[in-house]
Amino acid sequence: MPAFGDPIPRRTLLRRAAALIAWPAALGAAGASLASPAQASSTHAPSALVPPAPEEVAVELPAARLQGQATMRYLGFEIYEARLWTAPDFSPTHYASHAFALELRYALRLDGAAIAERSLAEMRRVGSFDDARAKGWREMLGRALPDVEPGDRLTGVRAEGGTTRFYRNGQPTAVVEDAEFARLFFGIWLSPRTSEPALRRGLIGAGR
C-alpha cells in the first residue's frame, strides 16, 4: 500500500472504480462522497457521423434513432460510453411508457455480481421496493449482467408493455416481464432522481 501522499497506482484506482460503479449505474451516493470523482460528458454527432444501431436494437426497435450519448469517466479513466436509442415520439419525462434501448460499451473490466448489486442500490433512488422483490431481482440481474471486459457491450431493451430484454455483445442473457422493474432499472439513467444528472442530460439530448 502506498504511503500517505504517494501516487495511487492505476490498478488500484480502477479497482476502486469497479467497486463503485453499477452496470450501468453511474456513481451514486458513494461516488458523490468522494468529491464528485465521476464525470459524464455528452456528445451529439452530426447525422452523417451517427453510428448505426446495434443489430439487437435494429431488430427490437426498427425505427430506432440515436437520442443521445454520453461517456462516464472516473478519475479521468473512461468507464463506459452510453447510447440511448428511441422511437421518434420518445418523451424523457414519460420514459417508462416508451420502447427504447440503452447500450453501454465498456472500457474496462467489471464484475457482474458487483454491477448487479450496485444496480439495485441505484434503483432504490428511483423508487422503493421490498426485500422479497429485491431478492428476486438480484438473482435475475446476476443472470442478465455478466462480467464485462474492455470492448464488451451490454444492451437493455424496454419493449412495449414493460418487458426488459438484456443482451451481451448482441446475444440474449435474460428477459424480465415486469414493468415496475423496467421503470426503476432504466430510471438509473433516465429518471430525474438519477445520481448522475449530467449523464442523463447527454442521453436524452438535453440542450440540442
C-alpha angles and dihedrals in degrees: 000000000000118000119255109288095017117125112269112241115250092239090056092050092051091047090054091048091051090052092055104039125088126215090274102342112117118222111305133187092322091055093046090058089062095070092272098295093170118089128188122196123188129210130192109194123203111264091255089060098045109121119235117261115263114260094254090052093047090052096045096039110024093180095047120142130184106266095181145316138215139179123230116213133180119202088339096310118118112239102177144330114235127204128185117209117195145165118258093259095054115141117195090205090059099032091140090066097053138076113241143138131235115205123193123190111195126218098190142027118279130179113244095217091053090048091053094048093049091047090059091050091051092046089059088062089061098045143337128263134170129255094256092057091044090055093053093045092048091056091047093048089051088063096039098048113049127180111290132213129199108291095024118132127212120191129189117194122196104204128196110289095031101282114147121210122192128206135184113202089340096309119114117247106170146349124215118193097196121109093197091055089051092050093051098038097050088039086073085080106015107039120095084235093065117131089228110053092168091058090049092051091053093049098047091045096242111180097022 
